[in-house]
């Protein structure tokens, strides 16, 4: 599934007259680039959610003969449903395919969920292998980079929470020497403060007041998570003997279809919030470390310009293979 329904407000004025999926880099639309990436990995069946200038996306695909792929459209007519709500509305596509597969089982084939406004050369074959070998419910492509929305993972790469706060990153950068764009000024770095959402907290007695260390506020649950003593480790699926690892989500997931009936949220909601809730229940929501790969968020016109320069400099190739 390609998530393409957003308003693209950060890309204005480009999105005043078109959907963000049809914004171009070097003469090719973001949608075409994403579809080409999927096709290069053998993905030929895709559903795309649309809202802003929805008909323009439909007409574009029709004029391009769907790029030789089977493409369905999930219209979000009156209300933009966010990433989780959009996936839930389109879930029929994956469940229908599973029912018609002769090998359909509870553990039927995973699918890829990809934001249309990210550019990367992440190896989906490796990511899928990682997902399948660990029988994950969902796998999130992540990197060690500055971000305003860091997620926290334990030493088994299991999702345990999200970080909040601002300031200089308090974690080691990735050691990979592979080309990776620097953080943009529009995406501030932050110190992870290990604030664990209520739905992700380990149930127990009433917590004492929050402890403050400098600019970092640490909840009782986070103190338990970050303790290095053996006695602090509990039977909670979120427990770890090491500090949670803050990593930036890259807008690319691999999801097992058995997650779809677990989306009990309704209306507008984020798929990341749903994953946090499921992780608190002990479901396996894992991080795929993608530090070695090129990745760029294309949220602003300046990001498009930088991506174009990266292409000219050979940091990324639009023709996968």
C-alpha positions as CSV (number, residue, x, y, z in Angstrom):
1,X,0.0,0.0,0.0
2,X,1.2,3.5,-0.9
3,X,0.1,6.2,1.5
4,X,-0.7,9.2,-0.8
5,X,-3.8,10.8,0.7
6,X,-2.1,13.6,2.6
7,X,-2.6,17.3,1.9
8,X,1.1,17.9,1.4
9,X,0.9,21.3,3.2
10,X,4.7,21.5,3.7
11,X,5.2,21.2,-0.1
12,X,3.1,24.3,-0.8
13,X,2.9,26.0,-3.2
14,X,3.6,22.9,-5.3
15,X,0.6,21.1,-3.8
16,X,-1.8,24.0,-4.3
17,X,-2.6,22.6,-7.7
18,X,-1.7,18.9,-7.5
19,X,-1.5,16.1,-4.9
20,X,1.9,15.4,-3.4
21,X,2.0,12.1,-5.2
22,X,2.3,13.9,-8.5
23,X,5.1,16.3,-7.4
24,X,8.2,15.6,-9.5
25,X,11.9,15.0,-9.0
26,X,13.9,15.3,-12.2
27,X,10.8,14.9,-14.3
28,X,9.4,11.8,-12.5
29,X,6.5,11.9,-10.0
30,X,6.9,10.7,-6.5
31,X,4.2,8.1,-7.2
32,X,6.0,6.7,-10.3
33,X,9.3,6.5,-8.4
34,X,7.6,4.6,-5.5
35,X,5.8,2.2,-7.9
36,X,9.0,1.5,-9.8
37,X,10.7,0.7,-6.5
38,X,8.0,-1.7,-5.6
39,X,7.9,-3.3,-9.0
40,X,11.7,-3.9,-8.9
41,X,11.1,-6.1,-5.8
42,X,8.4,-8.2,-7.5
43,X,5.4,-6.3,-6.1
44,X,2.7,-6.0,-8.8
45,X,-0.5,-5.5,-6.7
46,X,-0.9,-2.2,-5.0
47,X,-3.6,-0.1,-3.3
48,X,-3.2,3.6,-3.0
49,X,-5.2,5.9,-0.7
50,X,-6.2,9.3,-2.1
51,X,-7.9,12.4,-0.9
52,X,-6.3,15.7,-2.0
53,X,-6.8,16.0,-5.8
54,X,-7.8,12.4,-5.8
55,X,-9.1,12.4,-9.4
56,X,-5.8,13.7,-10.6
57,X,-4.1,10.6,-9.2
58,X,-6.7,8.3,-10.8
59,X,-6.4,10.0,-14.2
60,X,-2.6,9.9,-14.0
61,X,-2.6,6.2,-13.3
62,X,-5.1,5.6,-16.1
63,X,-3.0,7.6,-18.6
64,X,0.0,5.5,-17.6
65,X,-1.8,2.2,-17.9
66,X,-1.2,1.7,-14.1
67,X,2.5,1.2,-15.0
68,X,1.7,-2.4,-15.9
69,X,0.5,-3.2,-12.4
70,X,-2.7,-4.1,-10.7
71,X,-3.6,-0.9,-8.8
72,X,-6.7,-0.3,-6.6
73,X,-7.7,3.1,-5.2
74,X,-9.0,3.7,-1.7
75,X,-10.8,7.0,-1.6
76,X,-10.9,9.0,1.6
77,X,-13.6,11.4,0.4
78,X,-14.8,13.5,3.3
79,X,-12.2,12.8,6.0
80,X,-8.4,12.3,5.8
81,X,-7.9,9.2,7.9
82,X,-4.2,9.4,8.8
83,X,-1.9,6.4,8.3
84,X,-3.7,3.9,10.5
85,X,-7.2,4.9,9.5
86,X,-6.2,4.8,5.9
87,X,-4.8,1.3,6.2
88,X,-7.8,0.1,8.1
89,X,-10.1,1.4,5.3
90,X,-8.0,-0.4,2.7
91,X,-7.6,-3.6,4.7
92,X,-10.2,-5.4,2.4
93,X,-7.5,-5.4,-0.3
94,X,-5.1,-7.6,1.7
95,X,-7.8,-9.8,3.3
96,X,-9.5,-10.4,-0.1
97,X,-6.1,-11.4,-1.6
98,X,-5.5,-13.8,1.3
99,X,-8.9,-15.5,0.9
100,X,-8.3,-16.1,-2.8
101,X,-4.8,-17.5,-2.2
102,X,-4.6,-21.3,-2.3
103,X,-2.1,-21.2,0.5
104,X,-3.9,-18.6,2.6
105,X,-3.3,-19.2,6.3
106,X,-3.4,-17.1,9.5
107,X,0.3,-16.3,8.7
108,X,-0.4,-15.2,5.1
109,X,2.1,-13.2,3.1
110,X,3.1,-9.9,4.6
111,X,2.7,-6.6,2.7
112,X,4.6,-3.3,2.4
113,X,3.2,0.0,3.6
114,X,5.1,2.9,2.1
115,X,4.8,6.7,2.4
116,X,4.7,8.3,-1.1
117,X,6.9,11.2,0.1
118,X,10.0,9.3,1.1
119,X,12.9,8.4,-1.1
120,X,15.2,5.5,-0.3
121,X,17.1,2.6,-1.6
122,X,16.3,0.3,1.3
123,X,16.5,-3.4,0.3
124,X,13.0,-4.7,0.8
125,X,14.1,-8.3,0.3
126,X,16.4,-8.0,3.3
127,X,13.7,-6.3,5.3
128,X,11.2,-9.0,4.4
129,X,13.7,-11.7,5.4
130,X,14.3,-10.0,8.7
131,X,10.5,-9.8,9.3
132,X,9.8,-13.4,8.3
133,X,12.7,-14.9,10.3
134,X,11.4,-13.3,13.5
135,X,7.7,-13.9,12.7
136,X,7.1,-10.2,13.4
137,X,3.6,-8.6,13.4
138,X,5.1,-5.5,12.0
139,X,8.6,-4.3,11.1
140,X,9.5,-0.6,10.9
141,X,12.4,0.6,8.8
142,X,14.4,2.9,11.1
143,X,17.7,4.8,11.2
144,X,19.9,6.4,13.8
145,X,19.5,10.0,12.8
146,X,18.2,13.3,14.2
147,X,14.4,13.5,14.2
148,X,11.5,15.2,15.9
149,X,9.7,11.9,16.3
150,X,12.0,9.3,17.7
151,X,10.8,5.8,18.6
152,X,12.3,3.7,21.4
153,X,13.4,0.1,21.0
154,X,14.9,-2.4,23.4
155,X,18.0,-4.6,22.9
156,X,15.9,-7.1,20.9
157,X,14.8,-4.3,18.6
158,X,11.3,-4.5,20.0
159,X,9.3,-1.3,20.1
160,X,8.9,0.0,23.7
161,X,7.8,3.6,23.4
162,X,8.5,7.0,21.9
163,X,10.8,9.8,22.9
164,X,10.0,13.4,23.4
165,X,11.9,16.6,24.1
166,X,14.3,18.9,22.2
167,X,17.9,19.5,22.1
168,X,21.1,17.8,20.9
169,X,20.7,14.1,20.1
170,X,21.9,12.1,23.1
171,X,22.8,8.9,21.2
172,X,25.6,7.7,19.0
173,X,25.3,8.2,15.3
174,X,25.2,5.3,12.9
175,X,28.6,3.9,12.1
176,X,27.8,3.2,8.5
177,X,29.8,5.2,5.9
178,X,27.1,4.7,3.3
179,X,25.6,7.9,1.9
180,X,22.8,9.2,4.1
181,X,21.5,12.8,4.0
182,X,22.1,15.1,6.9
183,X,19.2,16.2,9.0
184,X,17.4,19.2,7.6
185,X,16.9,22.4,9.6
186,X,13.2,21.8,9.4
187,X,13.5,18.5,11.4
188,X,14.9,19.4,14.8
189,X,16.9,17.0,16.7
190,X,15.9,15.9,20.2
191,X,17.1,14.4,23.4
192,X,15.1,11.2,24.1
193,X,13.3,11.7,27.4
194,X,11.8,8.2,27.5
195,X,8.2,9.2,28.0
196,X,6.3,6.0,27.5
197,X,2.7,6.5,26.4
198,X,0.0,5.3,28.9
199,X,-1.0,2.4,26.7
200,X,2.6,1.2,26.6
201,X,3.4,1.4,30.3
202,X,3.9,-1.8,32.3
203,X,0.9,-2.1,34.7
204,X,1.8,-1.9,38.3
205,X,1.5,0.3,41.4
206,X,0.9,4.0,41.2
207,X,4.0,5.7,39.9
208,X,6.0,8.1,42.1
209,X,6.6,11.7,40.9
210,X,8.7,12.0,37.7
211,X,12.4,12.3,38.1
212,X,14.1,15.2,36.4
213,X,17.7,15.0,35.2
214,X,18.8,18.2,33.4
215,X,16.5,18.7,30.4
216,X,15.4,15.1,30.5
217,X,12.2,13.9,32.3
218,X,12.2,10.2,33.0
219,X,9.0,8.4,34.0
220,X,9.0,5.6,36.6
221,X,8.4,3.0,33.8
222,X,11.3,4.4,31.8
223,X,13.6,4.2,34.9
224,X,12.7,0.5,35.1
225,X,13.3,0.0,31.4
226,X,16.7,1.7,31.6
227,X,18.0,0.0,34.8
228,X,21.1,-2.1,34.3
229,X,20.5,-4.3,37.3
230,X,19.2,-7.8,36.8
231,X,16.6,-7.3,39.5
232,X,14.9,-4.5,37.5
233,X,14.1,-6.8,34.6
234,X,10.5,-7.9,34.8
235,X,8.4,-10.4,32.9
236,X,6.8,-7.5,30.9
237,X,7.3,-7.8,27.1
238,X,8.8,-4.3,27.2
239,X,11.4,-5.0,29.8
240,X,15.1,-4.6,29.0
241,X,18.4,-4.3,30.9
242,X,19.6,-1.6,28.7
243,X,18.6,2.0,27.9
244,X,15.9,2.1,25.1
245,X,17.5,2.9,21.8
246,X,16.0,6.0,20.1
247,X,15.6,5.5,16.3
248,X,13.9,7.5,13.6
249,X,11.1,5.9,11.7
250,X,11.5,6.1,7.9
251,X,7.9,5.8,6.7
252,X,8.2,2.2,5.5
253,X,6.7,-0.8,7.2
254,X,6.3,-4.5,6.5
255,X,3.1,-5.8,8.1
256,X,1.6,-9.2,8.6
257,X,-2.1,-9.4,7.6
258,X,-2.9,-10.8,11.0
259,X,-2.4,-7.3,12.4
260,X,-5.4,-6.0,10.5
261,X,-8.1,-7.4,12.7
262,X,-6.2,-6.0,15.7
263,X,-6.7,-2.4,14.6
264,X,-9.5,-1.7,17.1
265,X,-9.1,2.1,16.7
266,X,-11.7,3.8,14.6
267,X,-11.8,6.9,12.5
268,X,-8.6,9.0,12.2
269,X,-5.5,7.4,13.8
270,X,-1.8,6.8,13.3
271,X,-0.5,3.3,12.5
272,X,2.5,4.1,14.8
273,X,0.1,4.7,17.7
274,X,-1.6,1.4,17.0
275,X,1.8,-0.3,16.9
276,X,2.7,1.2,20.3
277,X,-0.6,-0.2,21.7
278,X,0.1,-3.6,20.2
279,X,3.7,-3.7,21.4
280,X,2.4,-3.0,25.0
281,X,0.4,-6.2,24.6
282,X,3.5,-8.2,23.8
283,X,3.1,-8.3,20.1
284,X,6.3,-8.3,18.1
285,X,6.8,-4.9,16.6
286,X,10.4,-4.7,15.4
287,X,13.0,-2.3,14.1
288,X,14.8,-3.0,10.8
289,X,18.0,-1.0,11.0
290,X,18.4,0.8,7.7
291,X,21.3,3.0,8.6
292,X,23.4,1.9,5.6
293,X,20.8,3.0,3.1
294,X,20.0,6.3,1.5
295,X,16.8,7.9,2.8
296,X,15.2,11.3,2.5
297,X,11.8,12.7,3.6
298,X,10.4,14.8,0.7
299,X,8.2,17.0,2.9
300,X,9.4,20.4,1.7
301,X,10.5,22.0,-1.6
302,X,14.0,22.3,-0.3
303,X,14.0,18.5,0.3
304,X,13.1,18.0,-3.4
305,X,16.0,20.2,-4.4
306,X,18.4,18.3,-2.2
307,X,17.1,14.9,-3.5
308,X,17.8,16.2,-7.1
309,X,21.3,17.1,-6.1
310,X,21.8,13.7,-4.5
311,X,20.7,12.0,-7.6
312,X,23.2,14.0,-9.7
313,X,25.9,13.2,-7.3
314,X,25.2,9.5,-7.4
315,X,23.9,9.1,-3.8
316,X,20.7,7.4,-5.1
317,X,19.5,6.0,-8.4
318,X,15.9,6.4,-9.5
319,X,16.2,3.2,-11.6
320,X,16.4,0.4,-9.1
321,X,18.1,-2.8,-10.0
